[in-house]
């Protein structure tokens, strides 16, 4: 397919902070057509936060584009907060935002952890979903967590050695526990180097071809801390999901339009997981991108995602 570009930059026409529980407040914004198909963008990580380019996967003439930062991430406050931060709270937050914006149902778009949360939300509230565009599928099962922590070293041994060797030998038998302990330590001298090592490892493994700029962006300061701390928190708890729950619950959303976009050489979320999801959800439109890894910024992944939102806009009545 042609490597089409993102839609042109656009600014939000509404934004705000939504109080969630007296502790957490959530940043949200809207752009595009206020009368268009409502679409919710779920960022990855968890902890990665949303950015301006995420608006640009949707045709602004046909979509009412809603972007927000999940609790503890991005512009939401408190930054990097782990208390009352789990998948059940994130699902409830999405519903709170939907009601706040007066939206009946929306298209759910998410990649990586965003695919996990999108499936979990959809299965909890199928009547509030118009359909799904999911990329880089991650179901947060034990073997997927183990792959992230160790298996990626089969493809990126030098990046994995840096990730492992950041920890002292005594902590290397349980990398997740060793990192989580440091990432949750209040001392910046302990948590910041750990965050940069964790995020740098993920960035190095996220693209088919080396992308030093992306790797540097992953491993940069406070962004790295939020990403690494929240990822370690969720991975330490199995995503706060029952093992295999998202595949087991797929019948709750099989009647809804779905597009699964997966890089053939995704090292962070290997294609075997997307393949399992596609077999459990045969009605979904499964698109394997031949020359791509994990990142949504890779040209062919980006093109498939935009093509998917364009197709669904037509299907949902904004042709």
N, C-alpha and C positions, 0 to 999 in steps of 0.2 A: 504494500500500500504506500501511498505517497506520505512523505514525512511532513505532515501539515503542522503549522505552528500553533501555539496557544492563541486563544482569542486576544485581542488587544488589551493592554492594561486598562483597568477601570477602578474607580474609587467607590467605596461604600456610600450609599445614600442614607443609611441609618446604622447606628451602633450603640452599644451600651454595656453596662455591667449588671448582671443579674445575680442578686443575692440568692444563695442556695440553702444555707443552713445557719447563718450567723458566723460561720468560720470561713467558708469558701464563697467567693464571688467569681462569676464566669463572664469572660469577655465574649461578645457576639457582634456580628455585623451582617448587614444585608447589602447586596448589590444586584445589578441587572434589572429585569422587568418586574415591578411589583405585582403585576397581574399574570406573570408567567408560571410555569410549572415549578413548584417549590422543590429545591434540591438542597440537601444537607451534606456538607463536606466534613468527613471525619479524618482528622490527621493521624499520623502514625506515632510510633514510639512504643508505648505511651510516653508522653513528655516532649514530643518534637514541636508541638505548637503549629498553628496555621500561619500562612503567609499570603502576601498579595498575589503571588502567581497562582495560588489555589483557586482563586475566582475565575481563572482564565481557562479552565477545562470545560466551561459551560458557555453556550451561546447567550450573551446577555440580553438579546432581544427575545429569547424564548424561555429563559429561566429566571426565577426568583432565587437568587443564590444566597444561601445562609452558611456562614463560616463561623466557627467559634473555637476557643481554646478550652480543652478539657480541664477539669479541676486540677490545680497545681501546675499547669503548663502555660507557656506563652505569657499572655497578658492577664490571665486569670490569677487570682490571689487567694491565699499566700503562695508565693512561687516555690515550687518543689515540695509542697506540703503533702505528707503521706497519711496523716490522720484522716479518717473518714474518706479514704481514697481507694475505692475498689470498683469492680465492674458493675455491681448492683447500683452503686451511687451514680456511676456514669450513665447508665441506662435511665435512671430517674431524672438526671440532669437534662438529657435529651428531651424527655417528655415535658419537663418544666419549660424548656426553651420553646418547644412547639406550641404549647398552650399560650405562653407569653406573647408569641408572634401571631397567634390566631390562625395557625396553619392546621388544616384538617389531616393531611397526609403529604408525605414528601418522598422524592427519590433519594435513596441513601447511597452515597459514594464514599468509598474508603479503601485505603491500601495498607498492606502489612498489618500492624495492630489495628488500623482503621477497618480492615476487613473482619478482624475478630469482633470488634465492637459493633460493626454493622450487622453481622450475623446474629450476635447476641441480642441487640436491640430489636431487630426484625422478628426474631422468634418470640420475644417478649411482647411485641406490639405489632403483629402482622397487619392489623387493620389500619395502622398509621403509616404504612409504607406503600408507595406506588411502584417500587421496583428497586433494583440494586445494580450498582457498578462496583465491582470488587477487584482489587489488584494485589498481586504478591501475597497469596493466601497464607494466612497463619491462623492455626486453630488452637494454639497454646497448649498442646499436649506434651507430655513429658519428653517424648522422643524429639519433638521439635525444639524444646528448650535445650535439651542436651546437644542437639545439632548446632544451635547458635553458640553454645559455650565451648564445644570441642570439635564437632564435626566439620565446621567451616575450615578448620586447620588442614583438612585433606586437600582443599583447593587453594587456600591462602596460608601456607605454612609459616611464611615469614611474618605476616600480620598476627597470626595466632601466637607465635612465639613471643612477640612483643607484649601481647595481651596477657599471656600466662606469666611471663618473666617479670612483669610489673610487680607481682605478688612475691613475697618471700617463699622459699621452698615449703615451709610448714603449711602454707595455705593453698598450695597448688592442687591438692587432691579434691578440694571443693571450691572451685573458682567462684561460683555464685555467692557462697557464704562469705568468702574472703573479700570480694568486692562490695557486697551489700553492707558489711560491717564498716568498711571505710566510707562508703558513699553516704551513710546515715550518721557518721560521726560529725558533731558540730564544728570541729576544727577544720577551717579551710586548708590548712597545711596537709591534712589527711584526705579530705573529700575531693578537693579540686584535682590533684594529680590522678586519683583513681578515676574520676569522671572523664578526664581527657584521654586516659588509656582505654577505657571502655568505649567511648564514642569514636575514638580514632580507629579502633578495631572494626566497629560496625561500618564506618565510612569507607574504610579500605576495601571492604568486601561487598559493597553495595552496587557496583557497576561492572559491566562486562569488560570494559576497557578502563585502564587507570584514569582516575579523575582527581588529581591532587587538590584542585579547588574545592570539590565536594568534600573530600576527606578533611581538609583544613576547616571547612565550615562546621562539620560534625564535631570536631574536637576543640571548638573555640569556647573557652570560658564558661559563662553562666549557661549558655545553650547546652553545652556538654553536661553540665551538672544536672539540669532538669531532665534531660533525656536519659542519662545513665541511672540516676537515682530512681526515677519512676519505672524504667524498664526493669531494673534489678528488683524493685518492690513487687511488680506484677509477676515477673518470672519466678520469684521466690515462693509465690502463692498460686502457681499454676494458672495465672490469669483470673483467679477467684472464680474458676469454672470447674464443674465436674469433668473429669477426664472423658473426652469423647462426646461431650454434651452437644456441641454445635453440629456435628454430623448426625447425631441421634435425633436432633430436633428439626432437621431440614424440611420435613414434611409440612411444617407450619408455614413455610414461605414458598413452596414449590409452585404454587399457583400464580406467583407474581413474576413479572419480567426480571430476568437476571442476566448480567454479563460478567464473565470471569476473564480477566486479562492477566496472563502469566508469562514472564520471561522464561524462555527455555533454560537459560543458564543462571537463574536466580540462585545465588549461593546463600543468601540470608534466609529465604523462605523457599526451599527447593520445590520443584514442580510436582513432586510426588503428592504433596498435600493438595495442590490445586486439582490434580488428577482425581484424587479421592473425592473431593467436593463435587467435581463435575460428574462423576459416576453416581454419586448420591442424588444429584440434582440434574438429571438428564435434560430437563426442559431449558436449562440455562444455556446461553450462547457462550461457548468456551473458546477463547482466542489465545492460542499459544504464539508468542512473539519470538521468532527464531533467533534473532541476533540481539538479545537483551539479557540483562541481569535483573536486579531488584528495583532499582530506582525509577520512580515515575518520571524523572527528568530525562531518562534515556529517550532518544528521538522516536523510536518505533513503539515504545510503551506509551509515550505521550500521544502519538497519533492514534493508537487504538482506543485510548481512553476518550479522546475527543470525538472520534467516530461513534463510540458507544453512546455518549450523551446526546449527540446529534440524532442518532437512530431512535433513542428513547423519547426525545422531544417530539418527534413525529408520531411515534406510537401512542404517546400520552396526550396527543391532541394539540400540539403547537408546531405543526408542520410548516 
